[in-house]
Amino acid sequence: MTDRRLPMVVPAPGLPARVRIHEVGARDGLQNEKAAVPTEVKAEFIRRLADAGLTTIEATSFVHPKWVPQLADAEELFPLVGELPVELPVLVPNERGLDRALALGARRVAVFASATESFAKANLNRTVDEALGMFEPVVERAKSQGVHVRGYLSMCFGDPWEGPVPIHQVVRVSKSLMDMGCDELSLGDTIGVATPGHVHNLLAELNAQGVPTGAIGVHFHDTYGQALANTLAALQHGVTTVDASAGGLGGCPYAKSATGNLATEDLVWMLQGLGIDTGVDLGRLTATSVWMAAHLDRPSPSRTVRALSHKE
């Protein structure tokens, strides 16, 4: 078993003292599962994540069941977890989705845009600008009711159909989301092709165009094993919100080359070693991912989960 005094804490200069983990395992992590996960299992997953110290846990998506069948139980799930003392953001693709979320008392919502035309077409069957036009009344209505709005932006570093995505293209859509009233922007490396220099340059250009670092979160996939390196690059720039998925669950149903999200346990291990506070109990989080892996009938892809749960 791993020594509980590890990782040894060795801070590095120029990094934030605390990072807020935006946990996406219950939504982004489970949405691609082919076998239906029972609603009560999802609710228990969220409860256990909260018990492990995560304070922002994305619960579900109010999308039409036809498009994401795994999340068809949003109306049944949200009331089961709505009283937890944590933030429970939900995705709302349009005004109908917003209506459903608000009716259940959701106070944090997210819209999901694309930096590329190909993915906008695949994901929303719209052009980039048409999708932004659809989101504008959603954001306006949510803000008018005091609801926090996150803007997800996918394909920020590369696209499976278009290849490299110019930084100015990502900045344009990012500014559009912020200008329409989003409180927060999550930059998605949907197919996991980012590298640290690219991360630094994109963040610098966003700042130069008026998007503050404090409003930016990062969402890295680990397709090429770069998620932690890219996260560290973002932290060095001052980013303090990092998306991650318990156990490394997830991918993207509309981009077949997208493999799993950055595992929350792998992120917490690195942050603990750097002396950065997350408020997360790594032991409880690992146990939660082992529990969910058993329900999904396969081992967790997280290296940290495997290391900490291995018994000699």
Phi, psi and chi 1 to 4 in degrees:
 res  aa     phi    psi   chi1   chi2   chi3   chi4
   1 MET       -  148.7  -63.4  -66.8  -71.6      -
   2 THR   -69.9  138.0  -57.5      -      -      -
   3 ASP   -60.1  129.2 -169.5  -43.0      -      -
   4 ARG   -67.4  -11.4  -69.7 -174.7  177.8  -86.7
   5 ARG   -84.5   -2.1  -64.4  169.5  -63.5  175.8
   6 LEU  -100.7  151.5  -62.8  173.2      -      -
   7 PRO   -71.7  148.2   31.2  -37.5      -      -
   8 MET   -66.0  134.7 -173.7  169.0  135.9      -
   9 VAL   -83.4  116.3  176.8      -      -      -
  10 VAL  -134.5   94.1 -176.7      -      -      -
  11 PRO   -62.9  153.0  -22.5   35.0      -      -
  12 ALA  -116.2  147.5      -      -      -      -
  13 PRO   -69.6  152.0   24.5  -33.8      -      -
  14 GLY    78.3   17.3      -      -      -      -
  15 LEU  -111.1  154.7  -63.9  178.2      -      -
  16 PRO   -66.9  155.1   22.3  -32.0      -      -
  17 ALA   -77.6  -27.4      -      -      -      -
  18 ARG  -141.2  144.5 -178.4  175.7  176.1   85.6
  19 VAL  -125.0  134.7  161.5      -      -      -
  20 ARG   -94.0  120.9  177.6  176.4   68.1   89.2
  21 ILE   -89.7  124.5  -63.5  174.8      -      -
  22 HIS   -95.3   98.9 -173.5  103.9      -      -
  23 GLU   -77.9  122.8  172.1   59.7   49.2      -
  24 VAL  -114.7    7.3  -59.5      -      -      -
  25 GLY   -59.5  -38.4      -      -      -      -
  26 ALA   -74.0  -20.4      -      -      -      -
  27 ARG  -109.5  -71.9 -165.4  -83.2  -55.6  171.7
  28 ASP   -63.5  -34.7 -167.5   11.9      -      -
  29 GLY   -68.8  -37.4      -      -      -      -
  30 LEU   -97.7  -14.1  -65.4  179.9      -      -
  31 GLN   -63.6  -23.3   69.5  178.3    6.0      -
  32 ASN   -91.7   -5.0 -117.7   12.4      -      -
  33 GLU   -65.4  130.0  -67.2  -64.2  -40.2      -
  34 LYS   -74.7  -40.7  -68.9 -177.8  172.5   57.0
  35 ALA   -82.4  136.0      -      -      -      -
  36 ALA   -63.1  129.5      -      -      -      -
  37 VAL   -92.2  124.4  178.4      -      -      -
  38 PRO   -57.3  145.2  -24.5   34.6      -      -
  39 THR   -57.1  -42.4  -56.7      -      -      -
  40 GLU   -65.7  -32.2 -178.0   49.8   49.8      -
  41 VAL   -66.5  -42.3  170.2      -      -      -
  42 LYS   -61.5  -43.8  -66.2  176.4 -172.6  173.7
  43 ALA   -62.7  -43.3      -      -      -      -
  44 GLU   -65.6  -36.6 -178.4   61.8   18.2      -
  45 PHE   -57.7  -47.4 -173.4   33.9      -      -
  46 ILE   -64.6  -41.6  -66.9  170.7      -      -
  47 ARG   -60.9  -43.1  -66.5 -175.3 -162.0  110.6
  48 ARG   -68.0  -36.7  -69.2  179.6 -177.9 -134.2
  49 LEU   -62.7  -41.7  -68.9  169.4      -      -
  50 ALA   -64.7  -40.4      -      -      -      -
  51 ASP   -65.3  -25.4 -171.7   55.3      -      -
  52 ALA   -80.2   -4.4      -      -      -      -
  53 GLY   105.8    1.6      -      -      -      -
  54 LEU   -73.9  134.3  -70.6  152.9      -      -
  55 THR  -108.7  -11.4   57.3      -      -      -
  56 THR  -129.6  111.0  -55.9      -      -      -
  57 ILE  -128.4  110.2  -55.3  168.7      -      -
  58 GLU   -68.4  121.0 -157.3  161.1   83.5      -
  59 ALA   -88.8  -45.1      -      -      -      -
  60 THR  -170.5 -171.8 -171.9      -      -      -
  61 SER  -135.8  133.3  175.3      -      -      -
  62 PHE   -93.3   59.3  -71.5   87.1      -      -
  63 VAL  -100.4  160.6   65.8      -      -      -
  64 HIS   -62.3  132.9 -165.5  -73.1      -      -
  65 PRO   -55.0  -26.5  -24.7   33.5      -      -
  66 LYS   -60.3  -34.9  173.3 -176.4  176.1 -177.9
  67 TRP   -87.3  -36.4  -58.1  116.1      -      -
  68 VAL  -134.7   82.3 -173.6      -      -      -
  69 PRO   -56.5  -32.8  -23.4   33.3      -      -
  70 GLN   -61.0  -26.7 -174.6   63.9 -108.2      -
  71 LEU  -105.0   21.4  -55.6 -178.3      -      -
  72 ALA   -67.6  -12.9      -      -      -      -
  73 ASP   -97.6   23.0   58.9   -7.7      -      -
  74 ALA   -54.1  -43.2      -      -      -      -
  75 GLU   -64.5  -31.9  -97.2   91.3   -0.6      -
  76 GLU   -80.7  -36.3  -68.6   71.6   40.0      -
  77 LEU   -73.6  -47.9  173.1   63.8      -      -
  78 PHE   -57.5  -42.9 -163.2   82.3      -      -
  79 PRO   -63.6  -22.7  -23.9   35.4      -      -
  80 LEU   -73.3  -20.6  -63.7  177.6      -      -
  81 VAL  -123.5   -4.5  -63.7      -      -      -
  82 GLY   -60.4  -22.7      -      -      -      -
  83 GLU   -90.6   -0.7  -62.9  -55.8  -46.6      -
  84 LEU   -63.6  145.6  -71.2  171.5      -      -
  85 PRO   -81.9   49.1   32.1  -36.0      -      -
  86 VAL  -137.7  165.8  -63.6      -      -      -
  87 GLU   -80.4  135.7  -58.2  -70.1   -5.0      -
  88 LEU  -126.6   76.1  -65.6  167.3      -      -
  89 PRO   -64.5  152.2  -11.7   24.3      -      -
  90 VAL  -136.1  150.7  -64.2      -      -      -
  91 LEU   -83.7  140.0 -100.9   63.0      -      -
  92 VAL  -132.9  107.2  -69.2      -      -      -
  93 PRO   -75.5  -18.9   28.2  -35.7      -      -
  94 ASN  -160.5 -175.7   48.9   37.2      -      -
  95 GLU   -65.0  -34.3  -70.6 -164.6   83.9      -
  96 ARG   -63.5  -43.0  171.8   60.0 -176.9  144.9
  97 GLY   -62.4  -39.6      -      -      -      -
  98 LEU   -62.7  -43.4  177.8   64.2      -      -
  99 ASP   -56.7  -45.0  -71.9  -21.8      -      -
 100 ARG   -64.1  -41.5  -66.7  168.3   60.6 -160.8
 101 ALA   -68.1  -45.6      -      -      -      -
 102 LEU   -63.7  -35.6  -66.8  178.5      -      -
 103 ALA   -62.1  -24.7      -      -      -      -
 104 LEU   -99.3    3.5  -68.6  172.1      -      -
 105 GLY    90.5   14.8      -      -      -      -
 106 ALA   -62.3  137.2      -      -      -      -
 107 ARG  -117.7   -0.6  -59.0  -54.5  -60.0  164.4
 108 ARG  -138.6  124.5  -65.0  177.2   78.8   96.3
 109 VAL  -128.7  165.9  -58.3      -      -      -
 110 ALA  -140.5  142.3      -      -      -      -
 111 VAL  -107.6  159.6  -65.9      -      -      -
 112 PHE  -129.4   99.6 -158.9  101.1      -      -
 113 ALA  -104.1  172.7      -      -      -      -
 114 SER  -127.6  144.6  170.1      -      -      -
 115 ALA   -84.4   -9.9      -      -      -      -
 116 THR  -124.9  151.4   65.8      -      -      -
 117 GLU   -67.7  -38.5  -63.9  -66.4  -16.0      -
 118 SER   -62.4  -44.5  -64.1      -      -      -
 119 PHE   -74.1  -34.1 -169.5   66.0      -      -
 120 ALA   -59.6  -39.8      -      -      -      -
 121 LYS   -67.8  -44.0  178.7   68.6  173.2  177.3
 122 ALA   -68.8  -37.9      -      -      -      -
 123 ASN   -88.2  -40.3 -169.9   28.3      -      -
 124 LEU  -122.9   -3.6  -64.5  166.5      -      -
 125 ASN    56.3   38.9 -161.9   30.1      -      -
 126 ARG  -143.6  163.8  -74.3  171.5  167.6   78.8
 127 THR   -74.4  167.5   67.2      -      -      -
 128 VAL   -56.1  -47.6  168.1      -      -      -
 129 ASP   -70.6  -34.2  -73.4  -22.3      -      -
 130 GLU   -64.1  -39.4  -74.2  169.9  -12.2      -
 131 ALA   -65.1  -42.6      -      -      -      -
 132 LEU   -61.3  -39.5  -69.8  171.1      -      -
 133 GLY   -63.2  -34.0      -      -      -      -
 134 MET   -70.3  -34.8  178.4  177.2   69.4      -
 135 PHE   -77.0  -25.6  -64.3  143.4      -      -
 136 GLU   -56.2  -50.3 -163.9  160.5    2.0      -
 137 PRO   -67.3  -28.0   21.3  -31.7      -      -
 138 VAL   -63.7  -49.4  175.9      -      -      -
 139 VAL   -64.5  -43.1  175.0      -      -      -
 140 GLU   -60.9  -45.9 -177.5  178.4   -5.5      -
 141 ARG   -66.5  -41.7  -78.1 -173.1   52.0 -150.1
 142 ALA   -61.9  -45.8      -      -      -      -
 143 LYS   -64.6  -35.2  -65.3  -61.4  -63.9  176.2
 144 SER   -65.0  -20.1   72.4      -      -      -
 145 GLN  -104.7   13.4  -61.8 -164.0   37.9      -
 146 GLY    74.7   21.4      -      -      -      -
 147 VAL   -91.3  135.5  171.4      -      -      -
 148 HIS   -73.1  134.7 -179.0  -78.9      -      -
 149 VAL  -121.2  126.9 -178.9      -      -      -
 150 ARG  -104.6  139.2  171.3  178.1 -111.2 -138.4
 151 GLY  -108.8  111.7      -      -      -      -
 152 TYR   -81.8  138.6  -86.9  106.6      -      -
 153 LEU  -129.4  113.7 -173.4   56.5      -      -
 154 SER   -92.7  166.0   58.2      -      -      -
 155 MET    59.3   40.0  -59.2  -63.0  171.9      -
 156 CYS   -76.7  -17.5  -69.4      -      -      -
 157 PHE  -123.4  -14.0  -61.7   91.8      -      -
 158 GLY   177.6  153.9      -      -      -      -
 159 ASP  -131.7  136.6  178.3  -75.9      -      -
 160 PRO   -66.1  -23.1   22.6  -32.4      -      -
 161 TRP   -97.0  -37.4  -60.1  -79.9      -      -
 162 GLU  -101.0  -13.3  -60.2  179.9   22.1      -
 163 GLY    79.9 -139.3      -      -      -      -
 164 PRO   -59.2  141.1  -22.2   33.3      -      -
 165 VAL  -110.0  117.1 -179.1      -      -      -
 166 PRO   -58.0  139.5  -23.2   34.0      -      -
 167 ILE   -58.6  -39.8  -74.6  176.9      -      -
 168 HIS   -63.0  -29.5   69.0   81.7      -      -
 169 GLN   -68.1  -43.0 -171.8  170.5  -44.7      -
 170 VAL   -65.4  -41.5  179.2      -      -      -
 171 VAL   -63.6  -40.5  170.9      -      -      -
 172 ARG   -59.6  -48.0 -179.6 -175.3   80.8   84.0
 173 VAL   -71.1  -36.1 -173.4      -      -      -
 174 SER   -59.4  -46.6  -63.7      -      -      -
 175 LYS   -63.8  -36.7  -79.0 -175.5   58.9   60.4
 176 SER   -61.9  -42.0  -65.3      -      -      -
 177 LEU   -65.4  -42.9  -72.8  167.6      -      -
 178 MET   -68.7  -39.4  -62.7  -57.6  -68.5      -
 179 ASP   -66.1  -29.4  -70.8  -13.9      -      -
 180 MET   -80.5   -5.6   73.3  173.7   65.0      -
 181 GLY   120.1    4.1      -      -      -      -
 182 CYS   -60.9  138.2  -72.1      -      -      -
 183 ASP   -80.4  -25.3  -61.3  -76.2      -      -
 184 GLU  -148.5  148.2 -179.9 -179.1   -0.3      -
 185 LEU  -125.4  128.0  178.2   68.9      -      -
 186 SER  -109.7  116.8  175.5      -      -      -
 187 LEU   -87.8  116.8  -57.3  174.1      -      -
 188 GLY  -101.6  127.3      -      -      -      -
 189 ASP   -96.9   74.8 -178.7   20.6      -      -
 190 THR   -60.0  -35.1  -44.8      -      -      -
 191 ILE  -109.2    9.8   58.3  172.2      -      -
 192 GLY    71.2   33.0      -      -      -      -
 193 VAL  -102.4    1.4  -65.2      -      -      -
 194 ALA   -67.7  155.1      -      -      -      -
 195 THR  -132.8  160.7   51.9      -      -      -
 196 PRO   -56.4  -39.7  -31.4   39.0      -      -
 197 GLY   -63.4  -37.9      -      -      -      -
 198 HIS   -63.5  -41.7 -165.6  167.5      -      -
 199 VAL   -61.0  -49.6  173.4      -      -      -
 200 HIS   -56.7  -46.6  -83.5  -60.6      -      -
 201 ASN   -66.8  -40.6  -76.1    1.7      -      -
 202 LEU   -64.4  -45.1  175.1   55.3      -      -
 203 LEU   -63.0  -40.8  -68.2  170.6      -      -
 204 ALA   -63.7  -40.5      -      -      -      -
 205 GLU   -70.7  -36.6 -173.6   58.1   25.2      -
 206 LEU   -60.7  -44.6  -77.6  166.2      -      -
 207 ASN   -59.6  -44.1  -69.1  163.5      -      -
 208 ALA   -62.6  -28.2      -      -      -      -
 209 GLN   -97.2   13.9  -63.2  -58.3  -40.9      -
 210 GLY    95.6    6.5      -      -      -      -
 211 VAL   -93.6  113.4 -179.6      -      -      -
 212 PRO   -73.3  147.0   27.2  -33.8      -      -
 213 THR   -57.7  -35.6  -58.3      -      -      -
 214 GLY   -62.9  -17.7      -      -      -      -
 215 ALA   -96.1    1.9      -      -      -      -
 216 ILE  -107.4  133.3  -62.4  172.1      -      -
 217 GLY  -117.0  163.3      -      -      -      -
 218 VAL  -125.0  145.7  -70.8      -      -      -
 219 HIS  -135.6   96.5 -175.3  118.3      -      -
 220 PHE  -105.0  141.2  -66.5  116.8      -      -
 221 HIS  -102.0  155.8  -75.5 -139.8      -      -
 222 ASP  -106.9   30.8 -152.2   31.6      -      -
 223 THR   -52.2  -44.3  -46.3      -      -      -
 224 TYR  -109.8   19.2  -65.3   91.1      -      -
 225 GLY    71.5   23.5      -      -      -      -
 226 GLN  -105.8    0.8  -57.9  -63.2  -63.8      -
 227 ALA   -60.7  -45.0      -      -      -      -
 228 LEU   -69.9  -38.8  -77.1  175.6      -      -
 229 ALA   -62.4  -41.3      -      -      -      -
 230 ASN   -68.9  -36.3  -68.0  -33.0      -      -
 231 THR   -62.7  -44.8  -62.4      -      -      -
 232 LEU   -60.6  -39.7 -176.8   56.9      -      -
 233 ALA   -60.5  -41.9      -      -      -      -
 234 ALA   -66.2  -40.7      -      -      -      -
 235 LEU   -62.6  -40.3  -62.1  177.9      -      -
 236 GLN   -62.5  -27.0  -70.6  167.6  -22.9      -
 237 HIS   -81.6  -13.4 -168.1   87.4      -      -
 238 GLY   110.7   -0.1      -      -      -      -
 239 VAL   -65.2  137.3  169.9      -      -      -
 240 THR  -125.2    6.5   58.8      -      -      -
 241 THR  -119.8  122.1  -62.5      -      -      -
 242 VAL  -128.8  126.4 -179.9      -      -      -
 243 ASP   -80.8  142.0  -64.3    6.3      -      -
 244 ALA  -157.6  161.7      -      -      -      -
 245 SER  -124.8  124.0  176.1      -      -      -
 246 ALA   -53.9  128.4      -      -      -      -
 247 GLY    74.7    1.6      -      -      -      -
 248 GLY    75.1   21.8      -      -      -      -
 249 LEU   -67.1  148.4  -63.9  172.4      -      -
 250 GLY   114.5  170.2      -      -      -      -
 251 GLY  -169.3 -136.6      -      -      -      -
 252 CYS  -150.0  123.3  176.0      -      -      -
 253 PRO   -68.1  -16.3   23.7  -32.5      -      -
 254 TYR  -107.6    1.7  -58.0  102.2      -      -
 255 ALA  -135.7   98.0      -      -      -      -
 256 LYS   -65.5  -20.1  -59.9  -53.5  179.6 -172.2
 257 SER   -85.3   -0.5   56.4      -      -      -
 258 ALA   -83.5  116.3      -      -      -      -
 259 THR   -96.6 -163.4   52.7      -      -      -
 260 GLY   -63.0  155.5      -      -      -      -
 261 ASN   -67.7  163.9  -69.3  -64.9      -      -
 262 LEU   -57.1  127.8  168.1   61.0      -      -
 263 ALA   -72.9  131.6      -      -      -      -
 264 THR   -58.4  -39.2  -49.5      -      -      -
 265 GLU   -63.9  -40.6  -66.4   83.6   -1.0      -
 266 ASP   -64.0  -40.5  -63.8   -3.3      -      -
 267 LEU   -63.9  -47.0  172.7   63.1      -      -
 268 VAL   -63.7  -39.8  171.5      -      -      -
 269 TRP   -58.3  -46.9  179.9  -88.2      -      -
 270 MET   -64.1  -44.5 -178.6 -177.9   79.6      -
 271 LEU   -66.5  -38.5  -64.5  178.3      -      -
 272 GLN   -61.3  -42.8  -77.4 -170.2   -2.4      -
 273 GLY   -63.3  -28.5      -      -      -      -
 274 LEU   -87.1   -2.2  -71.4  166.3      -      -
 275 GLY    75.4   21.9      -      -      -      -
 276 ILE   -94.6  127.1  -63.1  173.0      -      -
 277 ASP   -76.3  134.8 -178.9   29.4      -      -
 278 THR  -124.5  -17.9   63.1      -      -      -
 279 GLY    78.0    5.9      -      -      -      -
 280 VAL   -97.8  135.1  174.3      -      -      -
 281 ASP   -88.2  107.6 -176.8  -46.2      -      -
 282 LEU   -64.1  -35.4 -175.2   54.2      -      -
 283 GLY   -63.3  -46.5      -      -      -      -
 284 ARG   -66.8  -37.8  -71.9 -175.5  178.0 -177.0
 285 LEU   -64.9  -44.0  177.5   59.8      -      -
 286 THR   -60.9  -43.9  -62.1      -      -      -
 287 ALA   -61.0  -36.8      -      -      -      -
 288 THR   -64.0  -43.2  -65.3      -      -      -
 289 SER   -69.7  -34.4  -71.1      -      -      -
 290 VAL   -64.4  -42.2  169.7      -      -      -
 291 TRP   -60.6  -46.1  173.0   84.1      -      -
 292 MET   -68.4  -37.5  178.6   51.7   78.7      -
 293 ALA   -60.0  -36.7      -      -      -      -
 294 ALA   -64.2  -40.1      -      -      -      -
 295 HIS   -65.7  -33.0  -81.5  -78.9      -      -
 296 LEU   -87.6   -5.4  -60.9  177.0      -      -
 297 ASP    61.4   41.8 -163.4   27.9      -      -
 298 ARG  -160.7  154.5   64.6  171.7 -176.4  -84.1
 299 PRO   -70.8  154.0   25.9  -34.2      -      -
 300 SER   -69.4  138.6  166.6      -      -      -
 301 PRO   -76.5   -7.6   26.3  -33.2      -      -
 302 SER   -67.8  126.5  164.3      -      -      -
 303 ARG   -64.3  -37.6  -69.2  173.2  175.4   82.4
 304 THR   -68.6  -40.8  -59.6      -      -      -
 305 VAL   -59.9  -44.4  169.0      -      -      -
 306 ARG   -64.6  -41.6  -68.2 -175.0 -177.8 -170.5
 307 ALA   -66.2  -45.6      -      -      -      -
 308 LEU   -76.2  -23.6  -66.7 -179.0      -      -
 309 SER   -97.3   -2.3   60.4      -      -      -
 310 HIS   -75.6  134.3  177.9   68.9      -      -
 311 LYS  -117.5  130.7  -68.8 -178.7  172.0   59.6
 312 GLU   -67.3      -  -61.1  -67.2  -13.2      -
